[in-house]
Amino acid sequence: MPEHTRVLVVDTDDARATALTELLAPAGYQARHASSPNAPGWTPDVVVLSLDAVDAAAVARAAAATADAMLVVVTSAFVHSRARDALRLGARDVVARDAGGVALLIAVERAAEEG
């Protein structure tokens, strides 16, 4: 159920993070954003990691920092081999930023159901 699902949007770009948070909140998710996956005092069910390019090291760090949460990666530079690496490193899903909000909402919903 979205209303009980906590989603942390991780992005160093505040405007992008706010936009993603504002997409998730009306869908019923408890959404917050931070520049790091280590948000003190708040344990998310799903982490949305927003990257300009799928960076394996960033995915690995986020997966380790949020071991109890499902990880969804959003990227503007979607490359199949890097997306595959992200999935191998623990991401539940990789969504291209230009795929639109519905694709992200579906990915978050699936991650929440699995989590």
Phi, psi and omega in degrees: 000124183303322186296342178254000183267124179265127181238125176255121176266121181251116180201138177280348177265108184301320181296317179293318179297318179297317179299317179293319178298318180291338174286319185283320185301312179296339177280358176102002180276145171277102188245137174226165175228154181208165178270355181219150178289352180267070179276109184294140174079006181216118183256111181279157172272327180226137174247127175258110181262113182263121183231148174291327176216149179292111182251112184304320180296318179295320178295315180298317178297316180295319179297319179291320182287337184235047187303332181270357182248153174279142185248127175241127180258131174247129183222147177272339181246082184279118177233125186306316182295323179287324176297318177299318177299317180299318179295320178294331182274359175123356177290140177283326183203157174232125184239131174287135182304322182281002176287341176099169184295325181298319179299319178293316179300320178295317179297317180294318179300314179296318179297318180296321179294325180281331186291000000 
